[in-house]
Each structure stands twice: as C-alpha cells, then as structure tokens.
C-alpha cells in the first residue's frame, strides 16, 4: 500500500497570516511564526515534516501562497 508524503512551500512575502491553514492541518505541520514579512504580517511557517499531502492548506488559503509537492512512499 502506498502513502503520500508532502512538502509544503509557503510564499512568506505574500502570506497575510490569516491562520486558516493552521486550523485545517490534521498533522499540525503549519503554525504562525514569530517573525513578520516585509508587509508586517506574522506569516505561516512549516514547523515539522509530518505532512501527509492532504491538500487542506492549499485549498483553504485565500491568497494561494501555499504550494504542495507530493511524493509516493511505499510502506
């Protein structure tokens, strides 16, 4: 049976820190950071590598700043 592993890339300069991606992530992979981007927003950041490539964060982001790369992993 194959599973998927995801790699999340967030465009921190376009992120407005709304937190929607944080709320919908079932693996708690994303959190709002303590740093701000050049626009003054606390941006979302990947805090651990447990992404299962569910795509929830990509679908809910209103500014389409999240890119998800999937890799098939054999178990």
LUMMI-88552 format. One record per atom (N, C-alpha, C, O, CB): residue in three letters; x negated, y negated, z negated. Coordinates in pm, whole numbers, padded with zeros to 5 digits, always signed. Glycine has a CB too. Example, Ala and Ser with C-alpha at 12.3 -4.5 7.8 and 13.67 -1.06 7.14 Angstrom:
<rs>
ALA-01319+00569-00780/ALA-01230+00450-00780/ALA-01320+00330-00780/ALA-01424+00332-00846/ALA-01131+00447-00905/SER-01285+00225-00708/SER-01367+00106-00714/SER-01290-00003-00787/SER-01341-00114-00804/SER-01408+00060-00572/
</rs>
This chain:
<rs>
UNK-00084+00119+00000/UNK+00000+00000+00000/UNK-00088-00125+00000/UNK-00188-00132-00073/UNK+00096+00000-00123/UNK-00052-00220+00081/UNK-00130-00343+00092/UNK-00067-00455+00009/UNK+00055-00466+00000/UNK-00143-00386+00239/UNK-00153-00536-00049/UNK-00110-00656-00119/UNK-00176-00774-00050/UNK-00266-00757+00032/UNK-00145-00651-00271/UNK-00132-00892-00085/UNK-00192-01012-00029/UNK-00262-01092-00138/UNK-00217-01098-00252/UNK-00086-01098+00041/UNK-00373-01152-00100/UNK-00447-01242-00186/UNK-00444-01377-00116/UNK-00463-01385+00005/UNK-00595-01193-00213/UNK-00420-01480-00192/UNK-00411-01612-00131/UNK-00523-01704-00174/UNK-00579-01691-00283/UNK-00280-01675-00165/UNK-00554-01797-00087/UNK-00649-01904-00118/UNK-00578-02036-00090/UNK-00539-02064+00024/UNK-00783-01891-00034/UNK-00561-02115-00193/UNK-00487-02241-00182/UNK-00584-02357-00164/UNK-00683-02369-00236/UNK-00399-02263-00308/UNK-00553-02442-00067/UNK-00631-02564-00045/UNK-00534-02682-00056/UNK-00433-02687+00015/UNK-00705-02563+00095/UNK-00565-02774-00144/UNK-00480-02891-00166/UNK-00555-03016-00120/UNK-00669-03039-00160/UNK-00439-02903-00317/UNK-00491-03095-00036/UNK-00549-03223+00007/UNK-00528-03322-00107/UNK-00422-03385-00117/UNK-00483-03274+00143/UNK-00628-03336-00191/UNK-00612-03414-00314/UNK-00590-03563-00287/UNK-00532-03632-00370/UNK-00732-03397-00401/UNK-00635-03613-00174/UNK-00615-03754-00143/UNK-00471-03785-00103/UNK-00427-03900-00116/UNK-00709-03797-00033/UNK-00397-03686-00056/UNK-00258-03708-00017/UNK-00160-03663-00126/UNK-00042-03699-00121/UNK-00228-03634+00111/UNK-00207-03585-00223/UNK-00120-03535-00330/UNK-00077-03650-00421/UNK-00159-03732-00462/UNK-00192-03425-00413/UNK+00054-03655-00452/UNK+00108-03759-00539/UNK+00135-03708-00680/UNK+00188-03782-00763/UNK+00236-03813-00480/UNK+00097-03583-00707/UNK+00109-03531-00843/UNK+00251-03513-00892/UNK+00278-03531-01010/UNK+00039-03620-00936/UNK+00342-03477-00803/UNK+00483-03460-00844/UNK+00502-03339-00936/UNK+00596-03336-01015/UNK+00572-03446-00721/UNK+00413-03239-00924/UNK+00420-03122-01012/UNK+00514-03012-00968/UNK+00527-02912-01039/UNK+00459-03165-01144/UNK+00579-03027-00854/UNK+00671-02923-00808/UNK+00600-02791-00784/UNK+00653-02685-00816/UNK+00742-02968-00681/UNK+00480-02796-00728/UNK+00404-02674-00702/UNK+00367-02603-00832/UNK+00365-02480-00837/UNK+00277-02706-00622/UNK+00339-02679-00935/UNK+00305-02623-01065/UNK+00424-02545-01120/UNK+00407-02435-01174/UNK+00263-02734-01165/UNK+00542-02601-01107/UNK+00663-02540-01161/UNK+00702-02410-01091/UNK+00754-02319-01155/UNK+00777-02636-01151/UNK+00677-02399-00961/UNK+00723-02281-00886/UNK+00620-02170-00875/UNK+00651-02063-00823/UNK+00765-02323-00749/UNK+00498-02192-00920/UNK+00393-02090-00908/UNK+00412-01980-01013/UNK+00398-02006-01132/UNK+00253-02154-00922/UNK+00444-01857-00969/UNK+00468-01749-01065/UNK+00341-01699-01133/UNK+00348-01632-01237/UNK+00536-01633-00995/UNK+00225-01730-01077/UNK+00098-01685-01134/UNK+00026-01795-01213/UNK-00083-01773-01266/UNK+00006-01636-01022/UNK+00087-01912-01223/UNK+00027-02027-01292/UNK-00113-02059-01242/UNK-00206-02080-01319/UNK+00023-02001-01443/UNK-00126-02061-01111/UNK-00254-02085-01045/UNK-00281-02235-01028/UNK-00397-02276-01016/UNK-00258-02015-00910/UNK-00176-02315-01025/UNK-00189-02459-00999/UNK-00152-02537-01124/UNK-00059-02502-01196/UNK-00100-02502-00878/UNK-00226-02645-01149/UNK-00196-02734-01261/UNK-00227-02877-01217/UNK-00305-02900-01125/UNK-00277-02696-01389/UNK-00166-02973-01285/UNK-00202-03112-01261/UNK-00331-03140-01337/UNK-00342-03109-01455/UNK-00087-03210-01306/UNK-00426-03199-01268/UNK-00557-03224-01327/UNK-00561-03351-01410/UNK-00463-03424-01421/UNK-00660-03231-01220/UNK-00678-03376-01467/UNK-00701-03496-01547/UNK-00764-03608-01466/UNK-00777-03721-01514/UNK-00789-03464-01666/UNK-00802-03577-01343/UNK-00864-03677-01255/UNK-00760-03738-01162/UNK-00656-03678-01136/UNK-00978-03613-01174/UNK-00789-03857-01114/UNK-00699-03924-01021/UNK-00765-03938-00885/UNK-00888-03945-00874/UNK-00657-04062-01076/UNK-00681-03941-00781/UNK-00734-03962-00646/UNK-00747-04113-00621/UNK-00724-04193-00712/UNK-00641-03897-00538/UNK-00785-04151-00501/UNK-00808-04293-00473/UNK-00681-04377-00477/UNK-00687-04500-00484/UNK-00872-04308-00337/UNK-00566-04311-00473/UNK-00438-04383-00482/UNK-00389-04394-00626/UNK-00287-04457-00653/UNK-00332-04314-00397/UNK-00462-04332-00720/UNK-00426-04342-00861/UNK-00336-04231-00912/UNK-00285-04241-01024/UNK-00362-04470-00885/UNK-00315-04127-00834/UNK-00229-04016-00875/UNK-00311-03904-00939/UNK-00421-03873-00894/UNK-00151-03962-00754/UNK-00256-03843-01045/UNK-00312-03721-01100/UNK-00271-03609-01006/UNK-00153-03574-00999/UNK-00263-03694-01249/UNK-00366-03553-00934/UNK-00335-03456-00829/UNK-00334-03312-00881/UNK-00394-03280-00983/UNK-00435-03469-00717/UNK-00264-03226-00805/UNK-00258-03083-00836/UNK-00392-03020-00802/UNK-00460-03061-00708/UNK-00143-03014-00758/UNK-00429-02919-00880/UNK-00556-02852-00860/UNK-00541-02702-00885/UNK-00459-02661-00967/UNK-00665-02913-00951/UNK-00620-02622-00815/UNK-00620-02478-00835/UNK-00707-02448-00957/UNK-00824-02486-00961/UNK-00674-02401-00707/UNK-00649-02380-01058/UNK-00722-02357-01182/UNK-00768-02213-01201/UNK-00851-02185-01287/UNK-00637-02397-01298/UNK-00714-02120-01120/UNK-00763-01983-01125/UNK-00736-01914-00993/UNK-00657-01962-00912/UNK-00696-01905-01241/UNK-00800-01802-00971/UNK-00798-01734-00841/UNK-00702-01615-00837/UNK-00735-01514-00775/UNK-00937-01688-00806/UNK-00586-01626-00899/UNK-00491-01514-00904/UNK-00376-01529-00806/UNK-00272-01465-00824/UNK-00437-01500-01042/UNK-00391-01611-00705/UNK-00284-01636-00608/UNK-00244-01508-00536/UNK-00329-01433-00488/UNK-00329-01743-00507/UNK-00113-01484-00528/UNK-00060-01367-00458/UNK-00001-01403-00322/UNK+00065-01320-00259/UNK+00046-01298-00544/UNK-00023-01524-00277/UNK+00022-01572-00146/UNK+00174-01570-00131/UNK+00225-01536-00024/UNK-00040-01488-00037/UNK+00245-01606-00236/UNK+00392-01605-00231/UNK+00448-01720-00147/UNK+00562-01713-00102/UNK+00449-01614-00373/UNK+00371-01824-00126/UNK+00406-01942-00046/UNK+00503-02038-00114/UNK+00547-02134-00050/UNK+00465-01898+00083/UNK+00538-02016-00239/UNK+00630-02107-00308/UNK+00578-02250-00309/UNK+00653-02344-00284/UNK+00655-02059-00451/UNK+00451-02267-00338/UNK+00393-02401-00346/UNK+00398-02474-00212/UNK+00426-02593-00206/UNK+00248-02393-00396/UNK+00370-02401-00106/UNK+00371-02459+00028/UNK+00512-02505+00064/UNK+00531-02614+00119/UNK+00320-02358+00133/UNK+00611-02422+00034/UNK+00750-02453+00071/UNK+00807-02571-00007/UNK+00890-02645+00045/UNK+00837-02332+00050/UNK+00764-02589-00132/UNK+00825-02691-00217/UNK+00753-02827-00209/UNK+00809-02928-00252/UNK+00826-02643-00359/UNK+00633-02832-00156/UNK+00556-02957-00152/UNK+00622-03058-00057/UNK+00630-03034+00063/UNK+00410-02930-00109/UNK+00668-03172-00111/UNK+00737-03270-00026/UNK+00643-03345+00069/UNK+00689-03404+00167/UNK+00809-03370-00113/UNK+00515-03343+00040/UNK+00420-03417+00123/UNK+00332-03326+00208/UNK+00237-03372+00271/UNK+00332-03503+00037/UNK+00362-03199+00211/UNK+00290-03096+00289/UNK+00138-03109+00277/UNK+00067-03114+00377/UNK+00330-03104+00436/UNK+00091-03113+00153/UNK-00053-03127+00129/UNK-00119-02994+00092/UNK-00240-02989+00068/UNK-00078-03228+00020/UNK-00040-02886+00086/UNK-00093-02756+00046/UNK-00103-02664+00166/UNK-00007-02647+00242/UNK-00005-02693-00063/UNK-00220-02605+00183/UNK-00243-02504+00286/UNK-00274-02373+00215/UNK-00352-02370+00120/UNK-00360-02546+00384/UNK-00213-02265+00263/UNK-00234-02134+00202/UNK-00294-02040+00305/UNK-00240-02023+00414/UNK-00102-02076+00146/UNK-00406-01981+00269/UNK-00470-01881+00354/UNK-00447-01744+00291/UNK-00470-01726+00171/UNK-00624-01910+00371/UNK-00399-01649+00372/UNK-00368-01515+00321/UNK-00470-01413+00369/UNK-00521-01422+00480/UNK-00227-01473+00364/UNK-00498-01317+00283/UNK-00583-01204+00321/UNK-00517-01077+00269/UNK-00471-01071+00155/UNK-00729-01220+00263/UNK-00512-00977+00353/UNK-00455-00848+00315/UNK-00559-00772+00234/UNK-00674-00760+00275/UNK-00409-00766+00440/UNK-00516-00720+00119/UNK-00606-00647+00031/UNK-00550-00507+00010/UNK-00436-00492-00032/UNK-00625-00720-00105/UNK-00630-00406+00038/UNK-00587-00268+00016/UNK-00605-00233-00131/UNK-00707-00267-00192/UNK-00666-00169+00106/UNK-00505-00166-00187/UNK-00513-00124-00328/UNK-00513+00026-00340/UNK-00520+00079-00451/UNK-00398-00181-00409/
</rs>
